[in-house]
Amino acid sequence: MPASPTPANIAEFSYSKLSHFELFRGLPFQSYNVGDPNPEICDLKVYQDYLVYCFIKQNIASGSRILEVGGGDSRILKFFAKDYECWNADKCEGLGNGPIKFTSPHYRIVYDYVGSFNQELPDRHFDFVFSISALEHTPEDANIRVNVLKDINRILKPGRPSFHCFDAILRKNGRSWVNGLIPYLYANASPLTRFVPLAEIDANPDTYAMSKQAYEASWKPITKDSYEDFGRAFSANVYWTAP
């Protein structure tokens, strides 16, 4: 069984793997009210939820201030609201099939995107910033990438961690895809995760990518593409600490 994710071993969690699911059994947290997740049938977000849950429980002390970037009606923050000061930053415009505006009793919401330098998110306030299936929707714009990294580092306490799970796609014939924010972060944020070549991820038998059954149940009604045309969705995970 692999060790739980920590800053010391976070490179082992640079992308989604089948072996990670061994960590997700018998936990009090449930994503989408499902028991122990089955990689053959679960949505990619389930993997991402459990990975972030495990990281917070292992590494972030109770009472810490934690911020989720995007995610809307957060599954993670609902679970941690009693033990942490929880915040969410999401403009709630429905981007990427996300939610429209709402309120929550579990956490404070700032209706804006990270990268806007909104002062409702105070400087050096947070002990941990994370995102789940959100930042892959960042526009492919160099200035926006610069602002996203600067803003996250602005609101983190110095030396505190940031962990982000990006949806990414494996396709044949060199057509695999990741958002351009990922290589930008690896070039400028000094992550402790690894920027693994997509061909290596595709060839690894331990790689977890969402199955055809799971895709057709939850993503195809949105994308309208066949599984074969859309590709195999996996999670590219990026971890760094604020300067």
Helices and strands as residue ranges (DSSP letters): G 10-13, G 18-24, G 31-33, H 44-59, E 65-69, H 75-80, E 85-89, G 95-97, E 108-110, E 128-132, G 135-137, H 142-155, E 161-170, H 181-188, H 198-203, H 212-218, H 220-223, H 227-230, E 232-241
